[in-house]
Amino acid sequence: MDTEPLEVFSRDSNYAVIKPPGRQYPGAVIQGDSLGILCRNALRIVARIDDGDTSSDDFLGDVEDLTNSLIDRILHYQSVLQEHDIDFPHVRVFTDDDRVQLVENNEA
């Protein structure tokens, strides 16, 4: 393991934004448990596709949850970069309008 200084732009729980030495842009840290949740959600989606279950509320809810979890993360990332006058490393700017609702009353 190496110990190096990092530039820390946000320490928000589960939404840390840091820049390691040698990188042009900061990165968004995903904690291991949060990464596991995202991966399990993606695998549930794949399993439902394999089963031909692509129109059920369960499938649509999983797609909605995964999409909105990622949108929430990039919105936070963009906000932190704006606070520090750093350009985005991506061309397309994401907004709250990118959040999806595929299932009524799905509270993620």
C-alpha positions in Angstrom: 0.0 0.0 0.0 1.2 3.5 -0.9 0.5 6.6 1.2 0.2 9.7 -0.9 -1.3 13.1 -0.4 -4.7 13.6 -2.0 -6.6 16.7 -2.8 -10.0 16.3 -1.0 -12.8 18.3 -2.5 -15.7 16.6 -0.6 -15.8 14.3 2.4 -19.5 13.7 2.2 -20.4 10.2 3.4 -20.6 7.9 0.4 -19.9 10.8 -2.0 -16.3 11.8 -1.4 -14.5 13.6 -4.3 -10.8 13.4 -4.3 -7.9 13.9 -6.7 -4.9 11.6 -6.5 -1.5 12.9 -7.7 -1.0 12.9 -11.4 -4.7 13.0 -12.3 -6.2 15.9 -14.2 -9.6 15.6 -12.7 -10.9 14.6 -9.3 -12.6 11.2 -8.9 -15.8 10.2 -7.2 -15.1 7.6 -4.5 -17.7 4.8 -4.1 -17.4 3.0 -0.8 -17.3 -0.8 -1.1 -20.7 -1.4 0.4 -22.2 1.2 -2.0 -20.4 -0.4 -4.9 -21.8 -3.8 -3.9 -25.3 -2.4 -3.9 -24.8 -0.9 -7.4 -23.4 -4.2 -8.7 -26.2 -6.3 -7.2 -28.7 -4.0 -8.7 -27.1 -4.3 -12.1 -27.0 -8.1 -11.8 -30.7 -8.2 -10.9 -31.4 -6.2 -14.1 -29.3 -8.6 -16.2 -31.1 -11.6 -14.6 -34.5 -10.2 -15.3 -33.4 -9.5 -18.9 -32.2 -13.1 -19.2 -35.6 -14.3 -17.8 -37.5 -12.1 -20.4 -38.9 -10.0 -17.5 -38.4 -6.5 -18.9 -41.9 -5.0 -18.3 -42.6 -5.9 -14.7 -42.6 -3.2 -12.0 -39.7 -5.1 -10.3 -37.5 -4.8 -13.4 -38.5 -1.2 -14.0 -37.9 -0.4 -10.3 -34.4 -1.9 -10.5 -33.6 0.1 -13.6 -35.0 3.3 -12.0 -33.0 2.7 -8.7 -29.7 2.1 -10.5 -30.1 5.0 -12.9 -31.1 7.4 -10.1 -28.3 6.2 -7.8 -25.8 7.0 -10.6 -27.5 10.3 -11.5 -27.4 11.4 -7.8 -23.7 10.6 -7.7 -22.8 12.6 -10.8 -25.0 15.5 -9.8 -23.1 15.7 -6.5 -19.8 15.4 -8.4 -20.7 18.2 -10.7 -21.8 20.4 -7.8 -18.5 19.8 -6.0 -16.5 20.6 -9.1 -18.5 23.8 -9.7 -17.8 24.9 -6.1 -14.1 24.6 -6.8 -14.2 26.2 -10.3 -13.1 22.9 -12.0 -14.3 22.0 -15.5 -16.2 18.8 -15.9 -14.3 15.9 -17.4 -17.4 15.0 -19.4 -19.1 16.9 -22.2 -22.7 16.2 -21.3 -23.9 18.0 -18.2 -26.3 16.0 -16.1 -29.3 17.7 -14.4 -32.2 16.7 -12.1 -34.2 16.2 -15.3 -32.1 13.1 -16.0 -33.6 11.3 -13.0 -36.2 8.8 -14.1 -39.5 7.5 -12.7 -40.5 4.3 -14.3 -42.7 2.9 -11.5 -45.3 4.8 -9.6 -44.6 5.3 -5.9 -41.1 3.8 -6.2 -39.2 5.3 -3.3 -35.5 4.6 -3.7 
